Amino acid sequence: MLGELNAKCPSVRGLRKYILEKKDADWTDRCDALSALSAVGLAGGVYHEAFLDYLVRLRDPFLVQIKDLRSSVVKEACSAIGVLAKQFHLRSNRLPSAWVSLSLAIIGACLKQVPVTIKVISESADTCIRTVLTALAPYGSERIQSH
C-alpha cells in the first residue's frame, strides 16, 4: 500500500533520511522532505496504517524541525503538520490514538514558538496550533485531555 504512495511521490523513500537520520541535513533537503510528506498525506497516506506508524516514529524529528532556527524549515514543518491534521480529520469520525498523541506533542512545541520575535516562525506556529486544534475539536476535549 505504501509502495503505491512511493510511486506517486518518489522522494518519500528519502524522507526518513532527511528528517530522521540526518540531523545535519541541509535545510533545503529537510524542507523538500517535509513538502513530500505533505504530498503523501494529500495522496491518501492517512488511510494506511503503515503511514501512521511512520509518522509516530517521526515525532521527535518533527519537534526538532518546529524548533529550528530557520523560518523556512519551521514554516514547512507547520504546513506539513497542518495538511496531515486536516487529512486525518477528513479520514473518518474516529482519530487514531497515536495521531492524537503526536498532535498534542506538536502543539506543545508550537506553543514555545509563538512568542518568538521572528514573524514567520510565530505565525506558522500559531496557524499550526489552530489547524490541529480545529481538527481535534470534534472529538471532544475530554478525550484529547485523556492522552
C-alpha positions in Angstrom: 0.0 0.0 0.0 2.7 2.5 1.0 4.5 1.4 -2.2 1.7 3.0 -4.3 2.4 6.2 -2.4 6.1 5.9 -3.2 5.3 5.7 -6.9 3.2 8.9 -6.7 5.8 10.7 -4.6 9.3 9.3 -5.4 11.1 11.4 -2.7 9.1 9.6 0.1 11.9 7.0 0.2 14.3 9.7 1.2 12.0 11.3 3.8 13.4 9.3 6.7 17.0 10.1 5.6 16.4 13.8 5.7 14.0 14.2 8.6 15.0 11.4 10.9 18.5 10.1 10.4 20.5 13.2 9.2 20.3 15.9 11.9 22.9 17.9 9.9 21.0 17.6 6.6 20.8 20.7 4.5 17.8 22.8 5.4 16.5 22.8 1.8 16.6 19.0 1.8 14.6 19.0 5.0 12.0 21.4 3.6 11.7 19.2 0.5 11.2 16.1 2.6 8.5 17.9 4.7 6.8 19.0 1.4 6.9 15.4 0.1 5.4 14.3 3.4 2.5 16.7 2.8 2.1 15.3 -0.7 1.8 11.8 0.7 -0.8 12.9 3.2 -2.8 14.5 0.4 -2.4 11.4 -1.8 -4.2 9.3 0.8 -1.4 8.3 3.1 -3.5 8.9 6.1 -5.7 5.9 5.2 -2.7 3.5 5.5 -1.7 2.2 9.0 1.9 2.0 7.9 2.0 5.7 7.2 0.6 6.4 10.7 3.3 4.2 12.2 5.9 6.1 10.1 4.6 9.4 11.5 4.8 8.2 15.0 8.4 7.4 14.5 8.9 10.9 13.2 7.6 12.5 16.4 11.0 13.8 17.7 12.3 14.8 14.3 9.0 16.8 13.7 9.6 18.6 17.0 13.2 19.3 16.0 12.0 20.9 12.7 9.5 23.0 14.6 12.2 24.3 16.9 14.7 25.0 14.1 16.1 28.5 13.8 15.4 28.7 10.1 12.0 30.2 9.4 11.6 28.3 6.2 12.0 24.9 7.9 9.6 25.9 10.7 7.1 27.2 8.2 7.3 24.0 6.1 7.1 21.7 9.2 4.0 23.6 10.4 2.4 23.5 7.0 3.0 19.7 6.7 1.5 19.1 10.1 -1.5 21.2 9.2 -2.1 19.3 6.0 -1.8 16.0 7.9 -4.2 17.2 10.6 -6.8 18.2 8.0 -6.4 14.9 6.2 -6.7 12.8 9.4 -9.8 14.9 10.3 -11.3 14.1 6.9 -10.3 10.4 7.2 -13.1 9.3 9.5 -15.1 10.1 12.5 -12.5 8.4 14.7 -9.0 9.7 15.0 -6.2 7.2 15.7 -4.9 7.5 19.3 -1.4 7.7 18.0 -2.2 10.7 15.9 -3.8 12.5 18.9 -0.7 11.9 21.0 1.5 13.2 18.2 -0.7 16.2 17.7 -0.5 17.1 21.4 3.3 16.9 21.4 3.4 19.1 18.3 1.0 21.7 19.9 3.4 21.8 22.9 6.4 22.6 20.6 4.4 25.2 18.6 3.4 26.9 21.8 7.0 27.6 22.5 7.5 29.2 19.1 4.5 31.6 19.3 6.3 34.2 21.3 9.4 34.2 19.0 10.0 37.6 17.5 10.6 36.2 14.0 7.2 36.8 12.5 7.2 33.8 10.0 8.0 31.4 12.9 5.4 32.8 15.3 2.7 33.0 12.7 3.4 29.5 11.4 3.3 28.0 14.9 0.1 29.8 15.7 -1.6 28.6 12.4 -0.4 25.1 13.1 -1.9 25.1 16.6 -5.2 26.4 15.3 -5.3 23.9 12.5 -4.5 20.9 14.7 -7.0 22.0 17.4 -9.7 22.5 14.8 -9.1 19.0 13.5 -9.1 17.6 17.0 -12.1 19.6 18.3 -14.9 17.4 17.1 -13.5 14.5 19.1 -14.1 16.2 22.5 -11.7 17.9 24.8 -12.1 15.2 27.4 -10.9 12.6 25.0 -8.0 14.8 24.0 -7.1 15.6 27.6 -7.0 11.9 28.4 -4.0 11.5 26.2 
